[in-house]
Amino acid sequence: MTEFKSLVTITIDTYKEFSRGFKAASNFNRIIGNVAVFYLLMYIIGILYIGEAYGFLAVVIICSGIFILSKIAWRGGGLQYKRMVSNNNGQVVKNQIIISAAGIHAINTDTGNQATYSLDRVLSIVETDNLFILIIEYKQGLIIDKRTLEGGSRQDFISFIFANCPNLKKKKVRTDKPVKVRSALIIILLIIGLLVSVFTMLRGDDYPWYYDVTVGRYNDRSFGEIADALESVGITGITDELVEMMEMEWSIYNDNPEEYIDKTLLLLSCVGYGEYDYDTWEWTPSESGVYCFDMEMFNLETAYSDFLRGVSAASGGQLQFNNIIEDLSGVDWDNGTGSRSVTFDFGGCTHTIKTEEMNDWFDLTFADKVTDIIMEYHGSGRLWFTSDGYQEIFVFYGDGNWVEKFEQGTGCRLYDKLS
């Protein structure tokens, strides 16, 4: 009868190797590792392409926690090993493993304690540099040291397991290489993320204001009261039906929506986006006194023309941009890079603004350059901006007195620069 024997001395190095191999068979650990790698990659890509150290502390803490948990989970770490030695009267555990068609017999050579497992309990086999690990029911692992294996070669042992363990999930030997690679990759990504974040923060780049906007001071008001405040500063289009609908829907946002949603901005969003005709794909800007747009552009080919039209409508016709032409010849649509030139007539002169292509993201410097042109050719009025703290931008036209009335009446701060 075929019989394999192995004397296993479980030192701390052997235990770490066992832990790594055990994790290679764990679906949970693979999920944790993949999530950590994906999360860090998205974080680093965000920093490299946006240039902001957003969520730096949170990301480092969370991902470090994921990494640490993935290292210690499923019997990983020195603490578990010390507990095992302590339970063995302070002695390094030595097990004699005997495997045959009759089953798996494990004997502690120091205490004489024995355990027997039937071969149908073996679910998978993992191979590391020096060990075979048999994964059995109830998340247990049995160690066979290849260096002391008797009864046949490595391949003979694998063939025996495949032939005599009917409940193997797959006739495949797993290895711990993916765990090694994943652990190394997580460490590298953490270091890169740390260095890039620190470098970005040292340069002084941090959250732009539009990602750090807090809710207004007057969320305790009803939508009707807020509508009155907006109408007092020239915002139109807020109907009684809209106010009633917003009151009914307010409770669906959150138990405490006032913590992150501004009632004033909700109303402005309802009246400031304009209207799309989805049959003709034509957009009509809002004349409500506010122009709203998403920084992730909808109409890529006319995004900056739409901005000028939206600003003109929001100004009540005080700002007139004529002969708007967007030169798209410099745009690399496949890669989302390159540049475009936007030419228009304003204040009796022709102006050209060059914008940078960033896939489908609006180049915010365009808005500031338009503001500069307005201030140079159109007296005291200028563009003012605020945000919902995410991707939605609100644009207004007015002078300093109007801004003061708006901020006092709504509790929302306006900013004079967008980029």
Rosetta blueprint (number, residue, H / E / L):
1 M L
2 T L
3 E E
4 F E
5 K E
6 S E
7 L E
8 V E
9 T E
10 I E
11 T L
12 I H
13 D H
14 T H
15 Y H
16 K H
17 E H
18 F H
19 S H
20 R H
21 G H
22 F H
23 K H
24 A H
25 A L
26 S L
27 N H
28 F H
29 N H
30 R H
31 I H
32 I H
33 G H
34 N H
35 V H
36 A H
37 V H
38 F H
39 Y H
40 L H
41 L H
42 M H
43 Y H
44 I H
45 I H
46 G H
47 I H
48 L H
49 Y H
50 I H
51 G L
52 E L
53 A L
54 Y L
55 G L
56 F H
57 L H
58 A H
59 V H
60 V H
61 I H
62 I H
63 C H
64 S H
65 G H
66 I H
67 F H
68 I H
69 L H
70 S H
71 K H
72 I H
73 A L
74 W L
75 R L
76 G L
77 G L
78 G H
79 L H
80 Q H
81 Y H
82 K H
83 R H
84 M H
85 V H
86 S H
87 N H
88 N L
89 N L
90 G L
91 Q L
92 V L
93 V E
94 K E
95 N E
96 Q E
97 I E
98 I E
99 I E
100 S E
101 A L
102 A L
103 G E
104 I E
105 H E
106 A E
107 I E
108 N E
109 T L
110 D L
111 T L
112 G L
113 N L
114 Q E
115 A E
116 T E
117 Y E
118 S L
119 L H
120 D H
121 R H
122 V E
123 L E
124 S E
125 I E
126 V E
127 E E
128 T L
129 D L
130 N L
131 L E
132 F E
133 I E
134 L E
135 I E
136 I E
137 E L
138 Y L
139 K L
140 Q E
141 G E
142 L E
143 I E
144 I E
145 D E
146 K H
147 R H
148 T H
149 L L
150 E E
151 G L
152 G L
153 S L
154 R H
155 Q H
156 D H
157 F H
158 I H
159 S H
160 F H
161 I H
162 F H
163 A H
164 N H
165 C L
166 P L
167 N L
168 L L
169 K L
170 K L
171 K L
172 K L
173 V E
174 R E
175 T E
176 D L
177 K H
178 P H
179 V H
180 K H
181 V H
182 R H
183 S H
184 A H
185 L H
186 I H
187 I H
188 I H
189 L H
190 L H
191 I H
192 I H
193 G H
194 L H
195 L H
196 V H
197 S H
198 V H
199 F H
200 T H
201 M H
202 L H
203 R L
204 G L
205 D L
206 D L
207 Y L
208 P L
209 W H
210 Y H
211 Y H
212 D L
213 V L
214 T L
215 V L
216 G L
217 R L
218 Y L
219 N L
220 D L
221 R L
222 S L
223 F H
224 G H
225 E H
226 I H
227 A H
228 D H
229 A H
230 L H
231 E H
232 S H
233 V L
234 G L
235 I L
236 T L
237 G L
238 I L
239 T L
240 D H
241 E H
242 L H
243 V H
244 E H
245 M H
246 M H
247 E H
248 M H
249 E H
250 W H
251 S H
252 I H
253 Y L
254 N L
255 D L
256 N L
257 P H
258 E H
259 E H
260 Y L
261 I L
262 D L
263 K H
264 T H
265 L H
266 L H
267 L H
268 L H
269 S H
270 C H
271 V H
272 G H
273 Y L
274 G L
275 E E
276 Y E
277 D E
278 Y L
279 D L
280 T L
281 W L
282 E E
283 W E
284 T E
285 P L
286 S L
287 E L
288 S L
289 G L
290 V L
291 Y E
292 C E
293 F E
294 D E
295 M L
296 E E
297 M L
298 F L
299 N L
300 L H
301 E H
302 T H
303 A H
304 Y H
305 S H
306 D H
307 F H
308 L H
309 R H
310 G H
311 V H
312 S H
313 A H
314 A H
315 S L
316 G L
317 G L
318 Q L
319 L L
320 Q L
321 F L
322 N E
323 N E
324 I E
325 I E
326 E E
327 D E
328 L L
329 S L
330 G L
331 V E
332 D E
333 W L
334 D L
335 N L
336 G L
337 T E
338 G E
339 S E
340 R E
341 S E
342 V E
343 T E
344 F E
345 D E
346 F E
347 G L
348 G L
349 C E
350 T E
351 H E
352 T E
353 I E
354 K E
355 T E
356 E E
357 E L
358 M E
359 N L
360 D L
361 W E
362 F L
363 D L
364 L L
365 T H
366 F H
367 A H
368 D H
369 K H
370 V H
371 T H
372 D H
373 I H
374 I H
375 M H
376 E H
377 Y H
378 H L
379 G L
380 S L
381 G L
382 R E
383 L E
384 W E
385 F E
386 T E
387 S E
388 D L
389 G L
390 Y L
391 Q L
392 E E
393 I E
394 F E
395 V E
396 F E
397 Y E
398 G E
399 D L
400 G H
401 N H
402 W H
403 V H
404 E H
405 K H
406 F H
407 E H
408 Q H
409 G H
410 T H
411 G L
412 C L
413 R L
414 L L
415 Y E
416 D L
417 K L
418 L L
419 S L
